[in-house]
Amino acid sequence: MNTLKILSYNIHSCRNMDRRYNPARTAKLIAGFHADIIALQEVDVGHRRSGYINQAAYLADHMDMSFDFFTLKESPSGRYGLAILSRFPVHDLNCGCLPAAFAAKPMENRGVMMARVETPMGGVQVLNTHLGLRAKDRKLQAAALAGSSWICNDLNSGLPVILCGDFNAGPGSFVYKTLCRHLFDIQKVYKNRRYPRPTFASWLPVRRIDHIFISRHFFVKDVKVPMNYETRMVSDHLPLYGEIAITPS
């Protein structure tokens, strides 16, 4: 049976908890999951603080994967945003910014990447996002994500959907409830008494704000939110891994 291995990870610009920028350490941790599709948040490209490297390209090269990057913040010091890495062909990439409340200027743009990935089990629509820190912004952003431009896009009609990201919102929130009207949380669907597990903060995880949501087309074979010395040190978020397969018709 074909399965798809997914990883969603806020890599904190490859800045470890010892405050050192160490993309090699981040790459080694990610490679251990042997994921087919990787959704990354907080990725630096050409940024002075992280040694001017293209982190998306560096990590993709380490995993022998293709990559796409979407800039959410650009300054004279460099760029910062989202990335999707894939072992399979990626088509129809569509990226866009999500709305924010007008009462206060957002600290940074928030956005989403959407692409059709041609996997051995067929075409899959993959989305990667990072929502805002303010509840009023996240409310608008979740509504937009669930709208006709993204999750409910006509192009997605009939295609399996995977939505990954750092949502800065946990179960019980407006964001979570809005997205669960359309998709399923893999940590909740996974039948294991040790799950769901929190993903933030890595050194003492108490909040479950990183999620992978899937459409009804899939069932979940495995979920991992590993908490060990490396995952606690490499980023301020824990990685979220899922292995899924198409539900037999």
N, C-alpha and C positions, 0 to 999 in steps of 0.2 A: 504493500500500500504506500503510495506517495504521501509524504508529509512535508510540511513547510516549517522551517525553524526561523522564528522572528525574535529580534532583540530590540528593545527600546531603552535608550540610555541617555541621560543628561550627563555629558562628559565634563562639564565645568571648565571648558576650554583646555582640557588636559592639565588642569592645575590640581595637583595632589593636595591632600590635607596637611602635608608638610610645607605647603605654599610654593612648591617647586613645579614648574611646567615640565611635564615628562610624557610626551606623546608615545614614546616607546613602551612605557609602563601601561598606558591606556590601551595601546594596540595589543600588547601581550594578553591583557585581561579579556578584551573583546574576542580575540582569536580563539580563546578557549571554549567559547560557546559554539563554534562552527555554524554560525547562523547563515541562513540564505538571504535574508533581508534584514538590514540594520537601519533603524531610525534614530538619528542622533540629534540632540539639542545642545545649544551653547557651544557651537563650533567656531573656532577662530580661523580666518584665512588672511595671511599676510599681516598679522597683527604684531606690533612691536613688542607687546608684553609677552608673547609666546614665541619669540624668536623668528618672526616673519614667515614661518612655514605655512603651507596650506594644509591644515589639519585634516580636512576631508580627503584630499588626495593622498596624504601620508597614510592614513588609516586604511583607505581603500587599497592602496598598493600593498600594504602589509598583508591584507586578507586576499589579495588577488581578485578584487571585486571592482565593478564600475561604481561611479558615484555621481550624484547631482547635488549641488549646493544652492541654497537660497539665502541671499543677504537680507537680514532684518535690521541691521545697524551698520552704518558706514561712517568712518571718521578718518582724519588724517593718519591716525595710528593703525588703521586696518579695518577689516570687515568681520562680522559676527552673525551667526544665523543657524540654519537647519541644514541637515544633510541626510540623504538616503543612499545607502550602499546596497548593491544587489549582485548576486551571482548569476542572475538571469537577465535577459534583455528588458530594457525599460523604454516605454513608449508614452507619448502624449503627456509629457510632463507639464503640469499647470501649477503655478505658484501665485500666491496673493496674500495681501495683508488683511488682517482681521480688524474689525472696528474697535474703537475705544470711546469711553464717555468723554464728552467735551468739557466737563467741568474742570479737568486738570490735564495737562499735557502728559502723555504716557512717558515712562522712563525710556522705553524703546518700543519699536514696532513689534507687533505680534502677528504671526502669519501661519500659513499652512502650505505644505507641498502635497501634490496629488499626482500619482503616476500609475499607469497600467503596466504591471510586471508580468511578463510571459513565463509562467512557471510550468513545470512538468504536469501539473494538474490543470493547466489552462490559465487564462487571463485572470489576474487579481488586481483590484484597485487598492493601492496602498496610499495612506495619508499619514503625514507626520506634522505635528504641531507643538507649539509651546505657548500656553495662555498666560495672561497677565497676572500681576500680583494683587491687583485691586478687584474686589468682588464685583463692583459695578461694570468693570471692563470685561471680566470673565463671563458675566451674564450675556452681554452683547455678543461676545466671541463664540460662546456655545450655541447661541441661537443661529448665528451665521454658519457655523460648522454644520449644523443640522439642516440647513436650508438647501435651496436648489442649486447653489453654486458648488457645493462640496458633497456631503454624504448623500443627499437626495438628488444629485445631478442626474440628468437624463442619460448621460454617458455611462453611468454606473448601473443602469437598469439591467438586471439579470446577472451582473458580475458580482462575485464575492468581494467583500470589502473588509479591509483591515485598517484600523485607525490607531496610531501610536502617538505617544507624546508625554510631555510634562504638562499636566493640566492645572497645577497649583490648586487643586480641588479634590476633595475626597468623597467617599460615599456619603449620601445624605445632602450633598450640595446641589444647587440648581444645575450646575454644569453636568454633574454625573447623571442626575435624573433625566436631563434633556437628552443626553447621548444614549442612555439606556432605553429610550423609547424606540430607537432604531437599531441598536447594536447590543452585543452582549459582552460583559466584562470577563476576560478569560480567567481571572483569579476567582471569580464567583462561580463560573461554570465548572471549573476544575474540581473534581470530587476528591479532595484530600483534606483531612482534618487539620493539617498544618497551614492551610491557606484559607483566606487571603492573608498576605503579609504586608507590613508597611515598607515604604521605599525611601523615606526621607525622615530625618537626616541620617546619612550613612553611619555615622559613629554611634548614634543612638536613635534608631528608626522608630518613630511614633506616628507618622502620618503616611497615608497611602494616597499619593498625589500623582504618581506615574502609572499610566494605564495602557493596556492593549485591549481594544474593543474589536469584536469580530461580528460579521453578519451570520445569519442563520445557516449559511452554506457549510459552516465548519463545525467540527467538534474538537475538543481539546484533549491531547494525549499527555502533555506534560507542561508544567509551569515551574520556573525557578526564580527565586529572589534571594540569591546567595548572600549571606552575611558572614564574611570571614575577614581576616586581616587585610587582604588585598582590596576587596570590594569596599571596605570601610575607609581605606586610605586613598584610593585612586580618584574618587569624586565625592562630592557631598550628597549625591544620590546613589542608591543601589541600582544595579541593572535589573531589568525585568525581561525574562526570557519565556517564550512559549513555543511549543511544538503543536501544530494543528494539522488536521486533515479534512478533506472534503467529506461531508456527511453522505453516506450511501443513499442513493435515490430509491 
